[in-house]
Amino acid sequence: MPPAKAPSRSKAPSERAPAKRKPAKKATAAKPAPRKPFTGTGTVKNPILIHKGLHSGCSTTIFQGDCREILPRIDAVKKSKVDLVFADPPFNWARDYDRHETGDAWDDAAMNTDEYLSFTREWLDLCVGALTPTGSMWVNIPDDWAAEIVVHLKQRGLDMVNWCVWHYRFGQNTKGRFINSKVHALYFCKDPKNRTWNPDPILEESDRRAIYGDKRTESKKDGMPAGMRVPMDVWYGKHWGRIQGNNKERRPKHDNQLPETYLHRVIACSSNPGDTVLDPFLGSRTTGVVAHAMERNFIATEFSKENAEMAFERIASGPVRDLGAIRGDSTAIHPKRCAPIG
């Protein structure tokens, strides 16, 4: 991001009406020309940071720069060796990604709608091409762009497995419309009949057990353990809130940080130990933290040099939450009933 910051505005980005949401233009800067896909070949040389064998022989590799330029030059991407892509891109909301005031962060106010959608299609296409035949892709995105991404990925031949929603209870207050309290977690795969799918590590306690004390769930024969279920497609519960205030996971000077439980669910269900996970927008490094802790090879690109250089410290320090204790938690929103059923 150039040294000048985006203009101040009277309303937070989430309060703007969708029809009027356009990034502000800097008065002193010319309109940037739309970026074209990078078409170079060869292996990336001299990445900002690279480290191998952080955990059980798995590697963590981080490149600094524009993902559209770097991804086509990474061997695992060129050879379609990526098992899982998780992408949490900039939302084009004119957010301040230069909290360290370095002047080299992503400018979230530089693109108009057409330019942003062109940018989005570029990195999506690169990630689609990186997937193995059994690979999956998850995109974390707000209402503004979810539909366009779904249509584009379907046109590229991917199959939608789920349109999940991450629900939180701490949205930006507004009086002019309903308060935003969700982000979409779009789950796609290359082959719906031959995708990596691991339900067991993400199972949660069912409401039948947690709330109603229904004895029938203890002897059910649906293929799931007694009293357990695959999570629903609306995600909420303990440690699922936005990373705000004094949350112990919070990293200073980071925007839109995702909870570790979110990344644990995605990585656990869509990859196996030793698989390769790609994140084209590393940001606060949560994907790398969880992937490393779960013994996955990890590749990331990050536009900000400052964020890229700080990544390994956080990744090596490991998760804040006990990822091994997540399985079996209940996400029930009602208290347990006094009298069991059955």
C-alpha positions as CSV (number, residue, x, y, z in Angstrom):
1,M,0.0,0.0,0.0
2,P,1.4,3.5,-0.8
3,P,2.1,5.7,2.2
4,A,-1.1,7.6,1.8
5,K,-4.0,5.9,3.5
6,A,-7.5,5.5,2.2
7,P,-9.8,8.5,2.9
8,S,-11.7,8.5,6.2
9,R,-15.4,7.9,5.9
10,S,-18.3,8.5,8.2
11,K,-19.5,4.9,8.1
12,A,-17.7,1.6,8.6
13,P,-17.4,-0.5,5.4
14,S,-20.0,-3.0,6.6
15,E,-22.6,-0.2,6.9
16,R,-22.5,0.9,3.3
17,A,-25.4,-0.2,1.1
18,P,-24.2,-2.8,-1.4
19,A,-25.4,-0.8,-4.4
20,K,-23.2,2.1,-3.4
21,R,-20.1,0.2,-2.3
22,K,-17.2,1.4,-4.4
23,P,-13.7,1.9,-3.2
24,A,-12.6,5.5,-2.6
25,K,-10.1,6.9,-5.1
26,K,-7.0,8.8,-4.0
27,A,-7.1,12.4,-5.3
28,T,-3.4,12.4,-6.1
29,A,-3.2,9.0,-7.8
30,A,-4.1,8.0,-11.4
31,K,-6.6,5.2,-11.9
32,P,-4.5,2.0,-12.0
33,A,-4.6,-0.1,-15.1
34,P,-6.2,-3.6,-14.7
35,R,-3.6,-6.2,-13.9
36,K,-2.9,-9.0,-16.4
37,P,-2.1,-12.6,-15.4
38,F,1.6,-13.3,-14.9
39,T,2.7,-15.7,-17.7
40,G,6.3,-16.3,-16.7
41,T,7.8,-19.8,-16.2
42,G,10.3,-21.4,-14.0
43,T,10.8,-21.9,-10.3
44,V,10.6,-18.9,-8.0
45,K,14.1,-17.8,-7.0
46,N,15.1,-16.1,-3.8
47,P,11.7,-16.0,-1.9
48,I,11.6,-13.7,1.0
49,L,11.3,-16.6,3.4
50,I,11.6,-20.3,3.1
51,H,11.9,-23.0,5.8
52,K,11.7,-26.7,5.6
53,G,11.0,-29.4,8.1
54,L,9.4,-27.4,10.8
55,H,7.3,-30.4,11.9
56,S,7.6,-34.1,11.2
57,G,9.3,-33.6,7.9
58,C,6.6,-31.3,6.6
59,S,7.6,-28.0,5.0
60,T,6.4,-24.4,5.3
61,T,7.2,-22.1,2.4
62,I,6.2,-18.4,2.2
63,F,6.7,-16.1,-0.8
64,Q,6.3,-12.3,-0.6
65,G,4.5,-10.5,-3.4
66,D,1.4,-10.5,-5.6
67,C,-0.1,-14.0,-5.7
68,R,-0.9,-13.6,-9.4
69,E,2.8,-13.2,-10.2
70,I,4.1,-15.8,-7.8
71,L,1.6,-18.7,-8.1
72,P,2.3,-19.6,-11.7
73,R,6.0,-20.1,-10.9
74,I,5.6,-22.4,-7.9
75,D,6.3,-26.1,-8.7
76,A,3.4,-27.5,-6.7
77,V,1.0,-25.1,-8.4
78,K,2.4,-25.7,-11.9
79,K,2.2,-29.4,-11.5
80,S,-1.3,-29.5,-9.8
81,K,0.1,-30.9,-6.5
82,V,-2.0,-28.8,-4.1
83,D,-4.5,-30.9,-2.1
84,L,-6.3,-28.0,-0.4
85,V,-6.6,-24.2,-1.1
86,F,-7.9,-21.9,1.5
87,A,-8.3,-18.3,0.4
88,D,-9.4,-15.3,2.5
89,P,-8.8,-12.5,0.0
90,P,-9.1,-8.7,0.5
91,F,-12.7,-7.7,0.3
92,N,-12.3,-4.4,-1.6
93,W,-13.8,-2.5,1.4
94,A,-11.0,0.1,1.6
95,R,-9.7,-1.5,4.8
96,D,-6.4,-0.4,6.2
97,Y,-4.0,-3.3,5.7
98,D,-1.0,-1.1,6.4
99,R,-1.3,-1.1,10.2
100,H,2.5,-1.3,10.4
101,E,2.8,1.9,8.3
102,T,5.4,0.4,6.0
103,G,3.9,1.6,2.7
104,D,4.1,-1.8,1.1
105,A,0.8,-3.4,2.1
106,W,-2.1,-4.2,-0.2
107,D,-4.2,-1.1,-1.2
108,D,-7.8,-2.2,-0.6
109,A,-9.1,1.0,-2.2
110,A,-7.3,0.9,-5.5
111,M,-9.8,-1.1,-7.6
112,N,-13.2,-0.4,-8.9
113,T,-15.8,-3.2,-9.1
114,D,-14.7,-4.5,-12.6
115,E,-11.1,-4.4,-11.7
116,Y,-11.7,-6.3,-8.4
117,L,-13.7,-9.0,-10.1
118,S,-11.0,-9.3,-12.8
119,F,-8.4,-9.7,-10.0
120,T,-10.6,-12.2,-8.3
121,R,-11.0,-14.4,-11.4
122,E,-7.2,-14.3,-12.0
123,W,-6.3,-15.7,-8.6
124,L,-9.2,-18.1,-8.6
125,D,-8.1,-19.6,-11.9
126,L,-4.6,-20.1,-10.7
127,C,-5.8,-21.9,-7.6
128,V,-8.2,-24.1,-9.5
129,G,-5.3,-25.2,-11.8
130,A,-3.2,-26.0,-8.7
131,L,-5.5,-28.6,-7.3
132,T,-4.9,-32.4,-7.4
133,P,-7.7,-34.6,-8.7
134,T,-8.9,-35.2,-5.2
135,G,-8.3,-31.6,-4.1
136,S,-10.7,-29.0,-2.6
137,M,-10.9,-25.2,-2.4
138,W,-12.4,-23.0,0.3
139,V,-13.0,-19.3,-0.1
140,N,-13.9,-17.0,2.8
141,I,-15.9,-14.1,1.4
142,P,-18.6,-11.6,2.3
143,D,-22.0,-11.1,0.7
144,D,-20.6,-8.6,-1.8
145,W,-18.7,-11.1,-3.9
146,A,-20.0,-14.6,-2.9
147,A,-22.4,-15.0,-5.8
148,E,-19.8,-14.0,-8.5
149,I,-17.2,-16.4,-7.1
150,V,-19.7,-19.3,-7.0
151,V,-20.7,-18.7,-10.6
152,H,-17.1,-18.4,-11.8
153,L,-15.9,-21.6,-10.0
154,K,-18.9,-23.6,-11.4
155,Q,-18.0,-22.3,-14.9
156,R,-14.4,-23.5,-14.3
157,G,-15.8,-27.0,-13.7
158,L,-15.6,-27.2,-9.9
159,D,-18.4,-28.9,-7.9
160,M,-19.9,-27.1,-5.0
161,V,-20.0,-29.3,-1.9
162,N,-21.4,-26.8,0.6
163,W,-22.2,-23.1,0.8
164,C,-21.3,-22.7,4.5
165,V,-21.8,-19.7,6.7
166,W,-19.5,-18.5,9.5
167,H,-21.9,-16.8,11.9
168,Y,-20.7,-14.5,14.7
169,R,-22.5,-12.3,17.2
170,F,-20.3,-9.2,17.0
171,G,-21.3,-7.3,13.8
172,Q,-20.9,-3.7,12.9
173,N,-23.9,-1.7,14.3
174,T,-26.2,0.0,11.8
175,K,-29.8,1.3,11.8
176,G,-30.4,1.4,8.0
177,R,-30.5,-2.4,7.4
178,F,-29.9,-5.7,9.1
179,I,-26.6,-6.0,10.9
180,N,-24.0,-8.2,9.1
181,S,-23.3,-11.2,11.2
182,K,-21.8,-13.7,8.8
183,V,-19.2,-14.5,6.2
184,H,-19.5,-17.2,3.5
185,A,-17.3,-20.3,3.5
186,L,-17.6,-21.6,0.0
187,Y,-16.5,-25.2,-0.3
188,F,-15.7,-26.6,-3.8
189,C,-13.9,-29.7,-5.1
190,K,-12.6,-31.0,-8.4
191,D,-14.3,-34.4,-8.2
192,P,-17.3,-34.9,-5.9
193,K,-16.9,-38.7,-6.1
194,N,-13.2,-38.7,-5.4
195,R,-12.5,-35.9,-2.9
196,T,-10.6,-36.0,0.3
197,W,-13.2,-36.0,3.1
198,N,-12.6,-36.7,6.7
199,P,-15.6,-36.2,8.9
200,D,-14.3,-38.0,12.0
201,P,-11.9,-35.2,13.3
202,I,-14.6,-32.5,13.0
203,L,-17.6,-34.4,14.6
204,E,-19.5,-32.5,17.3
205,E,-22.0,-33.5,19.9
206,S,-25.5,-33.6,18.5
207,D,-28.3,-31.5,20.0
208,R,-30.2,-34.7,20.6
209,R,-27.6,-35.6,23.2
210,A,-26.4,-32.1,24.4
211,I,-29.9,-30.5,24.8
212,Y,-32.6,-33.1,24.8
213,G,-30.9,-36.1,26.4
214,D,-32.5,-38.3,23.8
215,K,-31.4,-41.9,24.5
216,R,-32.0,-43.0,20.9
217,T,-28.9,-41.1,19.7
218,E,-26.8,-43.4,21.9
219,S,-27.8,-46.5,19.9
220,K,-28.3,-45.0,16.4
221,K,-26.9,-46.8,13.4
222,D,-26.2,-43.9,10.9
223,G,-22.5,-44.5,10.6
224,M,-21.6,-41.8,13.1
225,P,-20.5,-42.5,16.7
226,A,-23.2,-42.4,19.4
227,G,-24.3,-38.9,20.2
228,M,-22.2,-37.3,17.5
229,R,-22.9,-35.6,14.1
230,V,-21.1,-33.9,11.2
231,P,-21.4,-30.1,11.9
232,M,-24.2,-28.2,10.1
233,D,-23.4,-25.7,7.4
234,V,-23.9,-22.7,9.7
235,W,-20.8,-22.4,11.9
236,Y,-20.9,-20.9,15.4
237,G,-20.1,-21.9,19.0
238,K,-17.3,-21.8,21.5
239,H,-14.2,-20.0,20.1
240,W,-16.0,-19.3,16.8
241,G,-16.5,-15.6,17.4
242,R,-14.7,-12.8,15.6
243,I,-11.2,-12.2,16.8
244,Q,-11.7,-8.9,18.6
245,G,-10.7,-7.0,21.7
246,N,-9.0,-9.2,24.3
247,N,-9.5,-12.5,22.5
248,K,-6.3,-14.5,23.3
249,E,-5.9,-15.4,19.6
250,R,-5.7,-11.8,18.5
251,R,-2.6,-10.6,16.7
252,P,-1.9,-6.9,16.9
253,K,-2.3,-4.8,13.8
254,H,-4.1,-7.4,11.8
255,D,-7.5,-7.0,10.0
256,N,-10.1,-9.7,9.6
257,Q,-8.3,-12.4,11.6
258,L,-10.1,-15.8,11.5
259,P,-10.4,-18.1,14.5
260,E,-8.2,-21.2,14.7
261,T,-11.3,-23.4,15.1
262,Y,-12.4,-22.3,11.6
263,L,-9.1,-23.3,10.0
264,H,-9.0,-26.5,12.0
265,R,-12.4,-27.6,10.6
266,V,-11.4,-26.8,7.0
267,I,-7.9,-28.4,7.1
268,A,-9.0,-31.5,9.1
269,C,-12.0,-32.4,6.8
270,S,-10.3,-31.6,3.4
271,S,-6.8,-32.8,3.8
272,N,-4.6,-35.5,5.3
273,P,-1.3,-35.3,7.2
274,G,1.5,-34.8,4.7
275,D,-0.8,-33.1,2.1
276,T,-0.1,-29.7,0.7
277,V,-2.2,-26.7,1.8
278,L,-2.0,-23.4,-0.2
279,D,-3.0,-20.0,1.1
280,P,-2.6,-17.2,-1.5
281,F,-3.4,-14.4,1.1
282,L,-1.5,-15.3,4.3
283,G,-2.4,-12.2,6.3
284,S,-2.4,-13.0,10.0
285,R,-0.9,-16.5,9.3
286,T,-3.7,-18.5,11.0
287,T,-3.8,-21.0,8.1
288,G,-0.1,-21.6,8.4
289,V,-0.3,-22.0,12.2
290,V,-3.0,-24.6,12.0
291,A,-1.6,-26.4,8.9
292,H,1.8,-26.7,10.5
293,A,0.3,-28.0,13.8
294,M,-1.6,-30.6,11.9
295,E,1.5,-31.8,10.0
296,R,0.6,-30.5,6.5
297,N,3.0,-29.1,4.0
298,F,2.2,-25.4,3.7
299,I,2.7,-22.9,0.9
300,A,1.6,-19.3,1.1
301,T,2.0,-16.0,-0.7
302,E,1.7,-12.6,1.1
303,F,1.7,-9.2,-0.5
304,S,3.1,-7.4,2.6
305,K,6.8,-7.9,3.3
306,E,6.2,-7.1,6.9
307,N,3.6,-9.8,7.3
308,A,5.7,-12.3,5.4
309,E,8.8,-11.7,7.5
310,M,6.8,-12.2,10.8
311,A,5.1,-15.3,9.6
312,F,7.5,-18.0,10.8
313,E,7.6,-16.7,14.4
314,R,3.9,-17.2,14.7
315,I,3.7,-20.5,12.8
316,A,6.5,-22.0,14.9
317,S,4.9,-20.9,18.1
318,G,1.8,-22.9,17.3
319,P,-2.0,-22.5,18.0
320,V,-3.4,-20.8,21.0
321,R,-6.3,-23.3,21.2
322,D,-6.0,-27.0,21.9
323,L,-6.9,-28.3,18.5
324,G,-7.0,-31.9,19.8
325,A,-9.8,-31.0,22.1
326,I,-12.1,-29.5,19.5
327,R,-13.6,-32.8,18.3
328,G,-16.8,-33.6,20.2
329,D,-17.6,-30.1,21.4
330,S,-21.3,-29.1,21.4
331,T,-22.4,-26.0,19.5
332,A,-25.9,-26.1,21.1
333,I,-27.4,-22.6,21.6
334,H,-30.0,-23.7,24.2
335,P,-29.4,-25.1,27.7
336,K,-29.8,-28.8,28.4
337,R,-33.3,-29.8,29.3
338,C,-34.0,-31.1,32.8
339,A,-35.8,-34.3,31.8
340,P,-34.2,-36.7,29.3
341,I,-36.3,-38.0,26.4
342,G,-36.7,-41.7,25.8
